[in-house]
Amino acid sequence: KPVITAVSIISNEAANNIENISQLIERVGSMADISASALDEGLVLAKNIGSSSPDDPTASPIVGVVRLKKIIESLRTRSSDTKQLMSALVHSTGPIASIPKLRALLLSADLSLERANKLLESGYNILTLAPLIGGFRTPQHYLVILQNSAELRPTGGFIGSVIKLTVDNGRITGKDVSDVYTLDGQLKGHVEPPEPIRTLLGQEHWYLRDSNWSPDFGTAAKQAAWFFQKEQGTDDPIDGVIGITTESVKKYLALSGPLDLPDIRDRITGQNFYEKAFVHTEVGFFPGSTQKRDFLASLSDGLMIRLTQGSKTDAHAAVLTLFEGLASSDITIWFPDREKQQLAEAFGWAGQIPSRTSCSEKTSKNAPCTLLTTPINEANMNVSKINTMI
């Protein structure tokens, strides 16, 4: 919108730049048309992936992925070209620079295009990874660890529940929600815990619920997958681990609007999520209870339906929320497959502790450059959900 408004004013106030203006109008119009196509294609793809009754059950989502990737690639090229032209106008010393309101709009439009380029890059990266993780050759099994940010742990929060997802031919075909305490009760044998868990929590053994002790998500995810297999008593492969914090869930709830969940007879919103989650998962809990699993299963079903069957505006906002979650590490991913993991790390989604230095190769031998990093992470060892209150 800032781009279109700025273009309109330029057309009226700076006729001597008509060539640049004409190009800008043409490019903005082209971007708007392509963006509309991308939203349409993305909405169909989302429905085919997340819905139990997609619009076209016979169409493989890989076709939609390839088609959408081509659209995004075209949009990236046009957005980059438009950004260059817009930047040239922003830094112009002609009549444009003498109109304060116009210059402010141009600056706003320039920033909008910069954000658009970053979002398009994220979208392109996701579509690059999608063919590798969508189960188009063989079904893929992913472990989703739900990390409660109200009780901080090194990778984002205490692991209260896990979801095993099966993805086949680009669609989610299986979802099994488990309470972590139920799984931990099935662990046979002894696993020595890290010293702080043993001394501060007084735990003799190490369990899945405390597996995310390393601040490096890849290390923690590998440990979580190992615990899950041992506690399930199976050697079935885990093709990837996805960490999602409750902050990310809260953002999606704010986006979706109130969810009426008949299974638990309650309404959940972004504002009351933490309170309702506490009531439905903690109050009255006893070993063997299914209340946490029932709550999360109902909530995830409701969210998926709302986000995949909503309007174009809802779909667009859901994608932006996904990108924000990946950028902020509220959503992190790890794959045992090296090719997939290298992509996740290159895109900045792997939650890894940085290992590269910022030292220049040109540093002289007499003045060596050494970068000392001090990562800070917090682990709540108080067995409480106090962090949201601090």
N, C-alpha and C positions, 0 to 999 in steps of 0.2 A: 504493500500500500504506500509506504513512503516513496518508493521508486516511482510509482505511477503519478503520485501527487507532484513530485519534483519535476518529472517529465512534462506535466501539464503546464507548470509555471514557466519552465524553460521555453516552451513553445510560444508563450505569450510575451515573454520579457527579453528574450535573447535571440532575435531572428537572425543575427549575423552568424550564429553557430548552427545554422539550420542543418548542415550536413551531419554534424555529430548528433544533433537532436533527432534527426530522422532515423539514424542508425540505432539510437537508444530506444526510441519508440518501437521500432521494428523488433529489436531484441527482447524488450520487456514483453511485448505482445506474444512473441514466440515462446518465451519462458512460461507465460501464463497458460498457454494452450498445452504445452508439454507437461506442466505441473498437474493440470486437470487430468490428463491421461494417466500420469503416474499414480495419482490418488485413486482413480477408478481401478487400475490394474492391481494396486496394492490392496484395495478393499476386497476384491475377488480372491486374491491370494490368501489373505488373512482368513476369510471364510472357509476356504478349502483346507487350510491347515488346522484351524481350531474348532471347526464345527463338525458335529457328528452327522449332519445332513448338508454337505456342501452343495452349492448351486449346480455343479457339474461333477458328480462322483467319478466319471470316467476320465476326466482330465487330470493328468499328473501335475502336481504343483511345480515340478521342475520346469515345465513349459512356461508357467507364470513367472518363475524366478528369472529365467533367461530373458524373457520379454521385458520384465521390469528393469533388469540390469541394463539392457540396451537403452531404455528410456532414460534412466538415471544418468547413464554415460553421456547421452546427448544433452541432457539438462546441465550436467557439470561443465561441458564445453561452453555452452551458451552463457551460463552464469559467470564463468571465469572471464569470458570476453566482455560481458556487460560490466563486470567489476572494473576491468581496466579502463573502459570508456568512462564509467562513472567517476573513477578516481581522477582521470584527466580533467573532467569538468569541475570536480571539487577543488583542484589545485589551479584552476584557470585564473588568470589575472585580468581577464576581460570584463565585459559588462556583468557577467554572472557573479563575480566576486564583490560587486558593489551593491548587491541586493541581500541584506542580512537574512531575511526570512528564507529566501531561496537557498542561500549557502547552508543555513541550518538544516533545511530539508534534504539537501544533497548529502550532507554529512550523515544524517540519519539513514538515508537510502544506502549510502556506501557501507555503513555498519550492517544494515540488514542483508546486503549481498554477501558480506564477509561471513555472517552467521549462516546464511543459506549454503555457502560453499562448504562450510564445516559439516553441516547436516547432510548434504549430498555425499560428502566423502564417507560419513558414517554409514549411510544407506548403501553405498556402493560396496563398502567393506563387508557389511552383513550379507549382501547378495553374493559376494565372492566366497564367503564361508559356507553359505547355505547348501550348495550342492554336495559339500563334503560331509555335512553333519545331518542331512535330512533323511537318511536311510533309504536312498534311492537304489542302492545295490543290495544291501542287507539291512534288516531292522537294527536300529541303534537304541541303546539303553542308557539313559542319563539319570544321574542322581542329583536331585535338587535339594540343597540344604537351606532350610529357612532359618535365618539368623536374627534373633531378637535383639534389636539395637537398644532396647531398654535395659539390657544386661550385657554390657560390652565385653567382647572377646577380640583377640587380635585381628581376625579377618572381617569383623563387622558386628558380631553379636553371638549370643549363646544359641547353640543348635537345639531347638526344641522339637522340631519335626523334620522329616525328610519325605520327599516324594520321588518315587521311581517312575520315570516317564519312558514309554516306548514310542519311538518315532519310526514309521514305516511309510516309504514312498512319499515323504514330505508331510505326513499327517500324524497327529498325536493319536495313537490307537490304544494306548494303555496308560493308566494313571493309578498308582497305588500309594496312598498316604499312610505314613506310619508315625506313631509317637516314638520319639527317640528313647524314652525310658522303657517302652515295651521291647524295642530292639535290644537295648543294653542288657535287659534281663535274660536274653538268650545267649549272651557271650559265654563260651566255655573256655576255661583256662585263664591264665594270669598274663596281663600286659602291664609292665612297669610304667607308671605315669611319670611325667615331668615333676621335678622336685616341688615347685610351687603348688601343684595340684595335690600332691601327696601330703605336704605339710599344712597348707592353708585350708584346703577343703577336707583334709583328713581321709582321703580316698586311697585305699590299698591298691586298687586296680585302675586301669585307664580304659575309658569307654568312648563310643562314638560321640556322645554329647560334648566331650571336651577335646575332640580330635583337632579342632582348629586352633591349636596352641601356637603354631608358627604364624607370624605376620605375613609370610609369603604364601599367597593363596594356593599356588601350585603344590607346595609342600603339604599344606593343611588338607587340600582336596584329595591328594593321593592317600593320605592317612585316613581320611573319612571313607573313601571308597574301600580301603582295606578292611576297616572295622565293619562296614556294612556287609561285605561278603562273608566275613567270619561270623557275624551275628546271625545272618540269614542261613548260614551253613551251606553256601553255594559257591561254585566257581564261575557262575555266569559272569561274563565280562561287563564292566562298567565303561562305557565309551566316552564318558565325560562327566564332569561335576560342575554344577551351576550353583553359585552362591547368591542368594537374594536376601537383602535385609528387609526388616519390617518397614523401614522408612520408604523403600521403594514400593512396597504394597500399599502403604498409606497414600502415596502420590497417585497410584492407579485408582484407589477408591475415591479420592477427591475428583479425579477425572471422570469416573464412571457415574458419579452421583449415588444417592442412597440405593443400597441393595436390600431388597426384602427377601430373606432366606426362609422359605417355609419349613425346611427340614429342622431348623433350630428355633423357629418362631421368633425371629428378631430382625431388626433393620440395622445394617452396618453402614457407616459413613466414614469419610476420611477424618472427621472430627472425633468420632467416638471409637475409632478402631482399637486403640490401645486398651481402653476401658472394657470394651466388649470382648476383646480377645482374652483379657485377664479373667473375666467372668466365665467365659465358655471353656477355658483351658486349665484354669488354676483352681477356681472355687469348687470345692467338693470333689476334687480329683482324688482318685485312689488307684492303686496298682491294678491294671486290667481294665480300667475305664477307657471307653472309646470316645469320650467327649471331645478331646483335642482333635483326634482324627476326623470326627464327624463335622466339627466346626470348619476345619481347614478344607475339607473336601467340598463342603457346601459353598464356602466362600470362593474357592478357586473356580468351581463350576459357574457360579454366578458372574464372576468377573470375566471369564472367558466368553460367555454368551453375550454379555453387554458390550464388550470391546470388539468382538468380531461381527456382531450383527447391528451395530449402531450406525450412525450417519457418517458421511465423509469427514466431517469436522471431528467426530469422536476418534475415527481411525487415524487421522492426522495427528491429533494430540497424543494418542497412544504411542505412535511411532516416536514422537519427540520425547516422551517420557522414557521410552526404552533407551534412546540415545543418551539422555541425561543420566540415566542409571548406569550405563556402561562407562560414561566419562567420569562419573564421581566414584566409581567402584562400589556403588550400592548393588550392582550386578557384576559378578566376576565369573570367569569360566576357565576350566582346565581340561585338557585332553591328554590321554596317554599317548596318542598318536602324535609323532613329532611334527609332521607337516601342519596339522591343525593347530597344534600348540604354538608353533612359530608364527602362524597368522594371528592368533589371539594376542600374542606378545607384541607383534608389530603394530597391531591396531590399538594397543594400550588397554586391553580388556582382561588381562590375565592376573591382575592384582599382584604382580611380582615386585619384589624389592629391587630398586634400580641398582645395577651393577656397573654401568658405564660412568666414566668420569667426564668432566667438562674441560679437561686440560687440552690445550692445543698441542698438536704434534710439533709445532715450531718452537716449543719451549726450549730455551737454551740449556745446555748441560750445566751451566753455572747457577741456574735458577730453576731447579726442578719444580714442577707443579704437582701438588698432592691435594686431592679432594677428600676431606674427611666428612662422611655423612653420618648423621645421628637420627635414624628413624625413631619416632616416638609412637608407642602403641600402649593401649591400656587394656587390662583384663580385670573385669569385675569379679572379685573373689568373695563377695558379700552374700551371694546366693539371693539376690534381690533384683527387682526391676526399678532401680533407683535412678538410672542414668538419664531418663527423660526429664527428671525433676531437677537435675543439676545444671 
